[in-house]
Amino acid sequence: MKTIALAGTFDSKGQEYLYVKELMESLGFNTFTIHTGVFNPVFNPDVSNAEVAAATGEDIQVIAAKRDRAIATAVLAKGMEVLLPKLYEEGKFDGVLSFGGTGGSSIVTAGMRELPIGVPKVMVSTVASGNTEPYVGTSDIIMMPSVVDVAGLNVISTKIFTNAVFAIAGMLNFENKTIEKKKPLIAATMFGLTTPCINQAKDFLEARGYEVLIFHATGVGGRTMENLIANGFIDGVLDITTTEWADELIGGVLKAGPHRLEAASKNQIPQVVSVGAIDMVNFGPFDSVPSKFKGRKFYKHNPTVTLMRTSVEENKQIGEVIAEKLSLAKCYTALLLPLKGLSGLDVEGQPFYGLEEDSMLFDTLRENVDQSKVEMIEINADINSEDFALAAAKTLIELIENKEREN
């Protein structure tokens, strides 16, 4: 019999959680309850809020006495981050369900994000129709709009609660029994303007027995890929599109954070890295571009996306950071440079074609990359050409095979 963890604020929403608990048990599931509220719960949980706070060395009584919502939320969120994966590893539950507003969602999703990918995790939330990135992060949490506030049992809330219970019940009751031969997993980064390259490389790799996972280099895509690499899911990396570093350094909207381009090196995963779409910084609609960039070269990709051409100095800065990140590599790493263009816009006759800008990027990489650790390959073609795509794919296969022979 499967067990569903029910985690939430049993002090302020105790009756709602009791309704859900009884519904889950009527369907034949065991329940495992975790209280994440500050004050006394309406019913006795399996895990108290004191235990959640203690996971971070804090005393819930002290927290409660302060009556500071921000402090309490931060402590309990950190506690769930530590405690929930530990309880899962101990076999206490098979999936987790929660309901809440901004505070309750922040607390429980902090723990959900630490659970392995594939573990059912459903968060019914008042903020599910807005920006869910702070709650979901790089995980596979399912955010479900509560429609009305999670406050009381009524004709709307009970229907939403019931649907959420049925959803997680379905995830736990139905398993894919198909046995598939495991293929080596390749993570690849793609942007609209590097799509031809990745599609050609993907076809080549899959024809040779690899499975390719494509990550859209939009900030969260890069972070998700880094997380999967760090957690041991990936056998090789085709990091062609490193454009997120342009946004990170210059101030665009598709930032992947300061640890982008680290996981493969730190974990000695074979990787082919390139400089795809580093000719551009991403913004929203044209009128959202910061005024400090007035006078720069722009391209309106569509009504909601505005691209800005990176400058010579910015390319120097980006090149230095990529070289710094690649210095973490000990082996199994190649850097491929497409000498005739970094994206579909950076080829002769296109709006972002820039010999001076690209030359600065290439020269900076040549000067700063440790070529005793990183193989640097220069391809006299643009990034979307067949020559470049196949060179990238073949180089990655070679690196993977080298690692296999050495191990």
C-alpha positions as CSV (number, residue, x, y, z in Angstrom):
1,M,0.0,0.0,0.0
2,K,1.4,3.4,-1.0
3,T,1.8,6.3,1.4
4,I,1.2,9.9,0.7
5,A,2.9,12.6,2.8
6,L,0.6,15.4,3.5
7,A,2.6,18.5,4.5
8,G,1.3,21.9,5.5
9,T,0.1,24.3,8.1
10,F,-2.2,22.2,10.3
11,D,-2.7,25.1,12.7
12,S,-4.4,27.6,10.3
13,K,-5.7,25.0,7.7
14,G,-6.3,22.0,9.9
15,Q,-9.9,21.3,8.9
16,E,-8.9,21.5,5.2
17,Y,-6.1,19.0,5.7
18,L,-8.3,16.7,7.7
19,Y,-10.7,16.6,4.8
20,V,-7.9,15.7,2.4
21,K,-6.4,13.1,4.8
22,E,-9.7,11.3,5.2
23,L,-10.2,11.4,1.4
24,M,-6.8,9.8,0.7
25,E,-7.4,7.1,3.3
26,S,-10.8,6.3,1.8
27,L,-9.0,5.6,-1.5
28,G,-6.8,3.0,0.2
29,F,-3.6,5.1,0.8
30,N,-1.7,5.4,4.0
31,T,-1.0,9.0,5.1
32,F,2.1,10.5,6.7
33,T,1.4,14.0,8.1
34,I,4.0,16.8,8.5
35,H,3.0,19.9,10.4
36,T,4.8,23.0,9.0
37,G,2.8,25.7,10.8
38,V,4.1,27.8,13.7
39,F,1.4,27.1,16.3
40,N,-0.4,24.1,17.7
41,P,-2.1,21.8,15.0
42,V,-5.7,21.0,14.8
43,F,-4.8,17.3,14.8
44,N,-1.7,15.3,15.9
45,P,0.8,14.9,13.0
46,D,3.3,12.2,12.4
47,V,6.0,14.9,12.3
48,S,5.7,18.0,14.4
49,N,6.7,21.5,13.6
50,A,9.2,21.2,16.4
51,E,10.9,18.4,14.5
52,V,10.9,20.5,11.3
53,A,12.5,23.5,13.1
54,A,14.9,21.2,14.9
55,A,16.3,19.9,11.6
56,T,18.0,23.3,11.3
57,G,18.9,23.6,15.0
58,E,16.0,26.0,15.8
59,D,13.4,25.9,18.6
60,I,9.9,26.3,17.4
61,Q,8.8,27.8,20.7
62,V,11.4,30.5,20.3
63,I,10.3,31.1,16.7
64,A,6.6,31.2,17.8
65,A,7.3,33.7,20.5
66,K,8.9,36.2,18.0
67,R,5.7,36.3,16.0
68,D,7.7,37.2,12.9
69,R,6.2,35.6,9.8
70,A,9.3,36.1,7.7
71,I,11.7,34.4,10.2
72,A,9.2,31.5,10.8
73,T,8.8,30.9,7.1
74,A,12.6,30.9,6.5
75,V,13.3,28.5,9.4
76,L,10.5,26.0,8.5
77,A,11.4,26.1,4.8
78,K,15.0,25.3,5.6
79,G,13.8,22.5,8.0
80,M,11.7,21.0,5.2
81,E,14.7,21.2,2.8
82,V,16.7,19.1,5.2
83,L,14.0,16.8,6.7
84,L,11.8,15.9,3.7
85,P,14.4,14.1,1.6
86,K,15.7,12.3,4.8
87,L,12.2,11.0,5.5
88,Y,11.8,9.9,1.9
89,E,15.1,8.0,2.0
90,E,13.8,6.3,5.2
91,G,10.8,5.0,3.2
92,K,8.2,7.1,5.1
93,F,6.3,8.1,2.0
94,D,6.0,7.6,-1.8
95,G,4.7,11.0,-2.9
96,V,3.9,14.3,-1.3
97,L,0.9,16.6,-1.4
98,S,0.4,20.1,0.0
99,F,-1.9,23.1,-0.1
100,G,-1.2,26.7,0.7
101,G,-0.7,30.4,0.0
102,T,2.7,32.1,-0.6
103,G,4.0,31.2,2.9
104,G,2.8,27.6,2.9
105,S,3.9,27.0,-0.6
106,S,7.4,28.4,0.1
107,I,7.9,26.1,3.1
108,V,6.8,22.8,1.6
109,T,8.2,23.3,-1.9
110,A,11.6,24.0,-0.4
111,G,11.5,20.3,0.7
112,M,9.9,19.1,-2.5
113,R,12.7,20.5,-4.6
114,E,15.2,18.3,-2.7
115,L,13.3,15.1,-3.6
116,P,14.5,13.0,-6.6
117,I,13.0,13.7,-9.9
118,G,10.1,11.3,-10.5
119,V,8.8,11.3,-6.9
120,P,5.2,12.6,-7.2
121,K,5.0,16.1,-5.7
122,V,1.8,18.2,-6.0
123,M,1.4,21.7,-4.6
124,V,-2.0,23.3,-4.7
125,S,-1.4,27.0,-4.3
126,T,-2.9,30.4,-4.6
127,V,0.2,31.5,-6.6
128,A,0.1,28.6,-9.2
129,S,-1.1,30.9,-12.0
130,G,1.7,33.4,-11.5
131,N,5.5,33.1,-11.5
132,T,6.1,29.6,-10.1
133,E,9.9,29.6,-10.7
134,P,10.7,30.4,-7.1
135,Y,8.7,27.5,-5.9
136,V,9.4,24.9,-8.6
137,G,13.1,25.8,-9.3
138,T,14.6,23.0,-11.4
139,S,12.4,20.2,-10.0
140,D,9.3,18.4,-11.3
141,I,6.8,19.8,-8.8
142,I,3.3,20.1,-10.2
143,M,1.8,23.4,-9.2
144,M,-2.0,23.4,-9.3
145,P,-4.1,26.6,-8.9
146,S,-6.3,26.6,-5.9
147,V,-8.7,29.0,-7.6
148,V,-10.0,30.2,-4.3
149,D,-7.9,30.7,-1.1
150,V,-7.0,27.6,0.8
151,A,-9.3,28.8,3.6
152,G,-12.4,26.7,4.3
153,L,-14.4,23.9,2.8
154,N,-16.8,25.0,0.1
155,V,-18.1,23.9,-3.3
156,I,-15.0,25.1,-5.1
157,S,-12.2,24.2,-2.7
158,T,-13.5,20.7,-2.0
159,K,-13.5,20.0,-5.8
160,I,-10.0,21.3,-6.2
161,F,-8.7,19.4,-3.2
162,T,-10.4,16.2,-4.5
163,N,-8.9,16.7,-8.0
164,A,-5.4,17.1,-6.4
165,V,-5.8,13.9,-4.4
166,F,-7.0,12.0,-7.5
167,A,-4.0,13.4,-9.4
168,I,-1.4,12.1,-6.9
169,A,-3.3,8.9,-6.5
170,G,-3.1,8.3,-10.2
171,M,0.7,9.0,-10.2
172,L,1.2,6.4,-7.5
173,N,-1.2,3.8,-8.7
174,F,-0.2,3.7,-12.4
175,E,3.4,2.9,-13.2
176,N,5.1,2.5,-16.5
177,K,5.9,-1.3,-16.7
178,T,7.7,-1.0,-20.1
179,I,11.2,-2.1,-19.8
180,E,13.4,0.0,-22.1
181,K,17.1,-0.6,-22.8
182,K,18.9,2.2,-21.1
183,K,20.7,4.5,-23.5
184,P,23.5,6.8,-22.5
185,L,22.0,10.2,-21.8
186,I,23.3,13.4,-23.5
187,A,22.3,16.8,-22.3
188,A,22.3,19.5,-25.0
189,T,21.6,23.2,-24.8
190,M,19.6,24.9,-27.5
191,F,18.2,28.3,-28.4
192,G,16.0,29.2,-31.3
193,L,19.0,30.6,-33.1
194,T,21.1,27.5,-32.6
195,T,18.3,25.0,-33.3
196,P,19.7,23.7,-36.7
197,C,23.0,22.8,-35.0
198,I,21.4,20.9,-32.2
199,N,18.9,19.1,-34.4
200,Q,21.7,17.8,-36.7
201,A,23.9,16.8,-33.7
202,K,20.9,15.1,-32.0
203,D,20.1,13.0,-35.1
204,F,23.8,11.9,-35.4
205,L,24.0,10.9,-31.7
206,E,20.7,9.1,-31.6
207,A,21.6,7.1,-34.7
208,R,24.5,5.9,-32.7
209,G,22.6,4.7,-29.7
210,Y,22.5,7.9,-27.5
211,E,19.5,9.6,-26.1
212,V,19.5,13.4,-26.2
213,L,17.8,15.6,-23.7
214,I,17.5,19.2,-25.0
215,F,17.4,22.1,-22.6
216,H,16.3,25.5,-23.7
217,A,18.9,28.0,-22.6
218,T,16.5,30.4,-21.0
219,G,17.9,30.5,-17.4
220,V,15.9,27.8,-15.8
221,G,16.9,25.5,-18.6
222,G,20.5,25.9,-17.9
223,R,20.0,25.5,-14.1
224,T,17.9,22.4,-14.7
225,M,20.6,20.8,-16.8
226,E,23.3,21.6,-14.3
227,N,21.2,20.0,-11.5
228,L,20.7,16.8,-13.5
229,I,24.4,16.6,-14.3
230,A,25.3,17.1,-10.6
231,N,22.9,14.4,-9.6
232,G,24.4,11.8,-11.9
233,F,21.7,11.5,-14.6
234,I,23.9,12.6,-17.6
235,D,26.6,10.7,-19.4
236,G,27.7,13.5,-21.8
237,V,27.1,17.2,-22.3
238,L,26.7,19.0,-25.6
239,D,26.7,22.5,-24.2
240,I,26.6,24.3,-27.5
241,T,24.5,27.3,-26.3
242,T,26.1,29.1,-23.5
243,T,24.2,32.4,-24.1
244,E,22.9,32.5,-20.5
245,W,26.3,33.9,-19.5
246,A,25.7,36.9,-21.7
247,D,22.5,37.6,-19.8
248,E,24.1,36.9,-16.4
249,L,27.0,39.3,-17.0
250,I,25.3,42.1,-18.9
251,G,21.8,42.2,-17.3
252,G,19.5,40.2,-19.6
253,V,16.4,38.3,-18.4
254,L,17.6,34.8,-19.1
255,K,20.2,34.4,-16.3
256,A,21.1,30.9,-15.2
257,G,23.1,31.9,-12.1
258,P,26.8,32.0,-11.2
259,H,27.3,28.3,-11.2
260,R,26.4,27.7,-14.9
261,L,29.0,25.7,-16.7
262,E,30.4,24.0,-13.6
263,A,28.6,20.6,-13.0
264,A,30.2,18.6,-15.9
265,S,33.7,19.8,-15.0
266,K,33.3,19.1,-11.3
267,N,31.8,15.6,-12.0
268,Q,34.2,14.7,-14.8
269,I,31.4,14.2,-17.3
270,P,32.5,14.4,-20.9
271,Q,31.5,17.7,-22.4
272,V,31.7,19.6,-25.6
273,V,31.2,23.4,-25.0
274,S,30.7,26.2,-27.5
275,V,29.7,29.8,-27.6
276,G,26.3,29.5,-29.1
277,A,24.2,32.7,-29.1
278,I,26.7,34.7,-27.1
279,D,26.2,37.4,-29.7
280,M,23.0,38.4,-27.9
281,V,21.5,39.5,-24.6
282,N,17.8,38.8,-24.1
283,F,15.1,41.3,-22.9
284,G,11.3,41.3,-23.0
285,P,9.3,43.7,-25.2
286,F,11.3,46.6,-26.6
287,D,10.0,49.1,-24.2
288,S,11.2,47.0,-21.3
289,V,14.9,47.3,-22.3
290,P,16.8,49.4,-19.6
291,S,17.5,52.9,-20.7
292,K,21.2,52.5,-20.1
293,F,21.4,50.4,-23.3
294,K,19.9,53.2,-25.5
295,G,21.7,53.4,-28.8
296,R,22.8,49.7,-28.9
297,K,22.1,47.4,-31.8
298,F,18.7,45.6,-31.2
299,Y,16.7,42.9,-33.0
300,K,13.0,42.4,-32.3
301,H,12.8,38.6,-32.3
302,N,9.1,38.7,-31.6
303,P,6.7,41.1,-29.8
304,T,7.8,39.8,-26.4
305,V,11.5,39.2,-27.0
306,T,14.1,41.8,-27.8
307,L,17.7,40.8,-28.5
308,M,20.7,43.1,-28.1
309,R,24.1,42.5,-29.8
310,T,27.0,42.0,-27.4
311,S,29.8,44.5,-27.7
312,V,33.5,43.9,-28.1
313,E,34.2,44.6,-24.4
314,E,31.3,42.4,-23.3
315,N,32.6,39.5,-25.4
316,K,36.0,39.9,-23.7
317,Q,34.2,39.6,-20.3
318,I,32.2,36.6,-21.4
319,G,35.3,34.9,-22.8
320,E,37.1,35.3,-19.5
321,V,34.3,33.8,-17.5
322,I,33.9,30.8,-19.8
323,A,37.6,30.2,-19.6
324,E,37.4,30.4,-15.8
325,K,34.6,27.9,-15.6
326,L,36.4,25.5,-18.0
327,S,39.5,25.7,-15.7
328,L,37.5,23.4,-13.4
329,A,37.7,20.6,-15.9
330,K,40.4,18.0,-15.3
331,C,39.7,16.0,-18.5
332,Y,37.1,14.9,-21.1
333,T,36.4,18.5,-22.2
334,A,36.5,20.2,-25.6
335,L,35.8,23.8,-26.6
336,L,34.6,24.2,-30.2
337,L,34.8,27.7,-31.8
338,P,32.6,28.4,-34.8
339,L,34.7,31.0,-36.6
340,K,32.0,32.1,-39.0
341,G,29.2,32.9,-36.6
342,L,27.8,32.2,-33.2
343,S,24.1,32.1,-34.1
344,G,21.6,32.4,-36.9
345,L,21.8,36.2,-36.6
346,D,25.7,36.3,-36.5
347,V,26.4,35.2,-40.0
348,E,27.3,37.4,-43.0
349,G,24.3,39.4,-44.1
350,Q,22.4,39.0,-40.8
351,P,21.8,41.8,-38.2
352,F,24.3,40.7,-35.6
353,Y,27.2,39.8,-37.9
354,G,30.2,41.1,-36.0
355,L,33.8,40.2,-36.9
356,E,35.3,42.4,-34.3
357,E,33.0,41.3,-31.5
358,D,33.5,37.6,-32.3
359,S,37.3,38.0,-32.7
360,M,37.5,39.4,-29.3
361,L,35.6,36.4,-27.9
362,F,37.8,33.9,-29.7
363,D,41.1,35.7,-28.8
364,T,40.1,35.9,-25.1
365,L,39.4,32.2,-25.0
366,R,42.6,31.3,-26.8
367,E,44.5,33.3,-24.3
368,N,42.8,32.1,-21.1
369,V,41.7,28.5,-21.6
370,D,44.1,26.0,-20.2
371,Q,44.7,23.8,-23.3
372,S,46.5,21.2,-21.3
373,K,43.1,20.3,-19.8
374,V,40.7,21.5,-22.5
375,E,41.0,20.6,-26.2
376,M,40.3,23.6,-28.3
377,I,39.0,23.0,-31.8
378,E,38.4,25.8,-34.3
379,I,35.8,25.1,-37.1
380,N,35.9,27.3,-40.1
381,A,32.1,27.4,-40.3
382,D,29.1,28.9,-38.5
383,I,27.5,27.2,-35.6
384,N,24.5,26.0,-37.5
385,S,26.4,24.4,-40.3
386,E,26.5,20.7,-40.8
387,D,30.3,20.7,-40.4
388,F,30.1,22.3,-37.0
389,A,27.2,20.2,-35.7
390,L,28.8,16.9,-36.8
391,A,32.2,17.9,-35.4
392,A,30.6,18.6,-32.1
393,A,28.7,15.3,-32.0
394,K,31.7,13.3,-33.1
395,T,34.0,15.0,-30.5
396,L,31.6,14.2,-27.7
397,I,31.4,10.5,-28.7
398,E,35.2,10.4,-28.7
399,L,35.4,11.9,-25.2
400,I,32.7,9.5,-23.8
401,E,34.6,6.5,-25.3
402,N,37.9,7.8,-23.9
403,K,36.4,7.9,-20.4
404,E,34.9,4.4,-20.8
405,R,38.3,3.0,-21.8
406,E,40.1,4.7,-19.0
407,N,37.5,3.5,-16.4
